[in-house]
Amino acid sequence: MPVTNTMYIMKRILIPALAVVVAVSSCKKDATGSLEGSWLFPIAKGSMSLNSMKELKNLGYHVQVPAFSIGQPVGVPVSSPGLSQRHVGPFAVQITPWLHRIDIDSLEFSGTLTNFFPVPIGAGTKLAMRTSRDTSSNANIAGAALIATNVAPGAKFTFDISITDKSLGDSVYFFLEDFTSPAYNNVVFTNNATTMDITLKVITSYYVEAYTNKTFSCIDTSDFDPGGIDQASEATGGVTSDTAIKGYINVFLDNSMPANATFQLYFLDKSKTYITDSLFSKPIAIAGAITNAAGDPLNTISLQDKIPVTRRKIDLIKQSSFVVSSFHYNTNGYIGTYVSANKKPKLNIQFTGDINLRIKL
């Protein structure tokens, strides 16, 4: 069964606080969890919560600043004694389509400004990120980078800023503030806009609001070590399809997060293009819980299941080199515009069983 492009595209559509994902690289487990390293059945357990979000770790934006935004025409020679504008923008970007609000402890705001104008961008210009369009005061500036020297045509300005204790809505707004450019004569602006390539990385957050009736996914790939050959396969040279030999995985889930969740593990061959098998015959699903306006959990949904693992399945899994963790979440059925979560809601996962697989998640 080939891995579709959709599988990899979906890895960037994840609910943050609501998105609990297994795999360290796959959706960044909560730092307090115990899933680090390998999973060695008969027991594996972990706890995921608000900071188990990956999509907010690498939010990328490509913003274009066209010539008309600095008051210049395109395709005709122009001259100027110098440009000076208090605000160029706003250039609005939606953080994610599911996010209504996020309160962050720490965020990194980095990127590159590439000047495609035929004139320099002057020293003293600032690249600013605001939490709203309002420019009447500086109270809503989340972070800003000062351009210390002129950025010549074709040159780049890079920046890296740390931001703490800010509340962001569903969008942020980028500006070039105190924009200046030295005098110029007979230059022609083209349709090549100056660009800002920006990355937001939420390091930690303490509260989120996610829109209801949204679906979120996280799919990611990690190395897989199937462990040593067990007695059953050793007796047949490491390859056996005796389905009478089998093991069991007992699944225990406790969900106090306001999102319904399904979970599956897929195993890939060395090329990462072929699925050898999945851990469960069908994804494990658990309903979401209820939280109050502050994001505190009001209940916990629990689930227990016993999953048979046949000898044939174990053989197929042990031929694999990578594991894909697949988590899907939705806020369907919740009342209101959004659901809330702070650091308290968690998805606790525990597996017990009698098979020996080391899954490096």
N, C-alpha and C positions, 0 to 999 in steps of 0.2 A: 504494500500500500504506500504510494508516494506521498511525501510531505508537501502539502500545497503552500503556495505563497501566502494564502490567507492566514495560515498558522503563524507565520512569522510577522505578518503585518499586525495581527491582533495583539502581539506582545506589547504594543505601545498604547493600548486603549485601556488602561487599568483604573479602577477606583482606588483612591489613595487610602484613606483611613479605613475604608471598607474593603480594600483589596488586600486580602491576606494571602500571601503566596508562599508556597514552599520554596525551596531553592534559594540559596544565599544570593547567587547572582541572579537567579530567577525571582525577581520582584523583591529582593532585599528584605530578608526576614527581620522581624523585630529584634533589636539588639539584646532584649532580655530573654529571647527564646533559647531553646536547647537543641535546635536542629543543626547546629554547626557540625561540620565534618560529615562522616558517613552515617548512614542508617544501617544498623546491623540487627535484623530480626533475630531473636524474638521480641525485641522491644524498640520502639522509636517514638519519640514524642516531641512536641514543640508547641509554642504559643505565639500567635501572630496578632498584632494590633495596629494602632494608628500609624506607626512609622514603618509598617511593612509595605510601603508603597514604592514602586519603582518608577512609574511613569513620571512622577514629580521629581525624580532624581536627575532627569535629563530632558527638560522641556526646551525644544529648539524652535527659534523663530527667525524667519528671514523677512526683514522689513526694508522696503524701498522708499527712498527719499527723492522724489522727482524734482526736476528743475523748477516747476511751477510752485513747489512748496516754499522755495526761497524767493519767489516773485520774479523768476527769470523765464523768458520765452525760449522756445526750442526752434533751432534751424535758422536763426538769423543772427548776424553779428551784433553784439551788445557791448557797451562800455559802462563802467561804474567807478565812482570815486571810492568805492568800498561799500560792503554790505554790513548791516547791523540789524539783527532782529532779536527781540526778547525771547520769543518762542517759535520754534519750527515744529509743527505737529498739531495735535497728537497723532501718533501712529498706534492704533489700538490692536491688541492681540488677545484672543480668548485663551485663557490658561488651559482649560480642557472643556469639552462639551458637556461634561457631567458635573462640573464643580460650580457650586453657588458661592462658596466662601471657604477660605482656609486661613487659619491663624498660625503663623510660623514662629518657631523659636529661632531658627537659623536658616539662612538661604544664601546661596552663592549666585551672583549675577555677573556673568562674564561674556565676552564676545569680541567681535572685530568690526570696526567701522572702515569701509573701503570707499575712498573718495573717487567717484567717477565723474565729478564735475570738472570742467576745464580750468577751474580756479582753485586756489588753496582754501581749505577750511581753517579759519584762523585760530591761533592760540587764545585760550580763554573760553572757547566754546565748551559746553558741558553736554554730555549724554546722560539724560536723566530718565529714571523709571518712576512714574507716579501711580498712585492707586486709584486716581480718578482723572477726569479731563480738566478739572478746575486748576487754573494757573494763578488764581488771585492771591495765593500764599504758598509757602514752601512746606506747609504742614503735611501735605500728602505725598511728598517725595520719599519713596522707599529707598532709593540709592542713586548716586550720581558719580560720573567719572569726568574729571577735568582734563581737557586736551591742553597739554602744557606747551607744545610747539606746533607750528603750522603743519597741517597734513596736506602735502602737495598732491596735485592731480595724479591718480594712479597709486598713491601711497595708502598705507593702512595705519589705523590706531587700534591697539588692543587694550583691553581693560579686564580687571578681575576685582570684584567688590564683594565684601561680606555684609549681609544685612541681618539684623536681629530684631525680634519682637515686633512683627508687623502683621496686620490683618489685610488680606487681599480678597477682592471680590472675584467675580467670574472672569474679569479681564484686567489687564494692566496696560498702561499707556506710556509709550516712549516719546521723548522730545529731544530735540537739539535746542539747548537753551543758551541765551547770550551769544547767539550765533554771529560770527564775524567772518569777513573775507576781505583781503587787501584789495586795493584799487586794481582794475584791469581794463584793457582796451581792445576792442574788436575780437572778442572771443565768441565762440559758437557753442551753446549748450545743445546736447543731443538727447535722445530718448533714453540713454543709459543713465539710470538713476544711481545715486549714491546708495550703498546698501549697509544695513546693520544686521549682522548674524549674531544672534544673542542666545545664550543658554541660561535657563534658570534651573538651579538644583536645590530643591528643598531638602535640607539636611535633617531637620527634625521639625515637627509641628505638633500642636497640642489640641487642635479643634478643627473639624471640617464639617461642611454642609454639602451634601451631594443631592442632586436633583432626583426626584422620584421618577419611576417608570423609565429608568435608564438601564442599559446592559453594559457591563464592563468585563474585560477579559485580560488575563495575563498568561502568556505562553512563552516559556523560555527553555533553553537547552543547557545541560550540565554534563560533565564527564560522568561516566558510569563504570564502576568496578564491581563485577558480579561476585567477587570473592573466590574462595577455593572450590575445587570440585568436591561435591558431597559423595557419600558412599554409593548412592544409587547410580549416579552418572559415571562414577569411577569404575563401577563393575561392568559398564558397557562401553568403556573407552571414551567416556565423556559425552556420548551422544545416545540418547534413549528417548523413546516416545511412549513409554509405558504409562498410560493414563491412570492405571490403578495405583501408582505411587503419587501421592499428592500431599500438599500441606494446606494450612489455613492461615489467613490473616484476619484477626479480630480488629475491627475498626471502632474507635470511640471518638465522637466529636461533640464538643460543647461550643455553641455559637451564641455570643451575646452582642454581636455586631448587627447593625441594621441593614443587612443585605442577605439575600438568599445566595447560596453558594453551591457549586458543583466542582468536583476535583477528580482528576485522572492523571496517571503517569503513563507515558508512551516511551517505548524503548526503540532506539535507532541503531542501524548498522554503522560501520566505520565511515561511510560516505555522508552520513546525516540525511540521506534522501529516501531511506526505506524504513518503514515502521515494522519491526520484527514482531512486536506484540504490545499489549497494554497490560498494566498490572491488574486492573479490574475489568470484568466483562462489560460493565457499563459504568459511567461516572457516578461517583458517590455524591448524593445531593442532601443538603440540609437547609431548612428554612431559616430566614433571618429573624432576629429578635427585635425588641422595641427599646428605644432610648427616649429620654426626655429632652427638653429644649437645650439643656446644658451638655448633652451628649452622654449622660450617664446611662448605663444599661438598667432596664427595669425588669428584665427576665433573661433566661438562658434557655436555648433550645438544645436538647441533647439527642444524640443518635448513636445506636449501637448496631453493628452488622458483622456477620461472619462470612468471609469471602473464601471459597475454595480455590486453591492454586494447584493445577494439575502438573504431573511430571512433564508433559509436553510443553506447558507454559514456562516452566522453570528452565527447560532446555533452550527455548527460544529467547528468553530473557538473558540467559548466560552467553548467548552469541552476540549480545549488543555491546556497543561502546559508548553510547550516549543515552541520556534520559531527558525527556521533555515533560516538564511539569505544566499542567493545564488547569488553570483556575478560571471559572466563569462566575460572575456575580450579577445580580440585578436587584433593583429596588422596586420591582413590580408589586402592586398591591398595597403599597404604603400610602397613607393619607397625607395630603398636603403637598406643598411645592418641593420640599426637600427633607432629608433625614439628617440627623446630627450624630456626631461621634467625637468623643475626646479620647484620651489615652486608655480609658478603662475598658471599653468593649474589646473582646478578644475572641479569636477562634482557636480553641485548644484542640489539638489533634494527638491521638495516641494509637499506635498500631502494636499489636502483639501477635505472635505467630510462631511457627516452627520451620521457617525456611531461612536460609542464610544468604542474604543479598546486601551488598554494601553500595548504597546509593549516595554518591557525593553531591549533596544538595547544599 
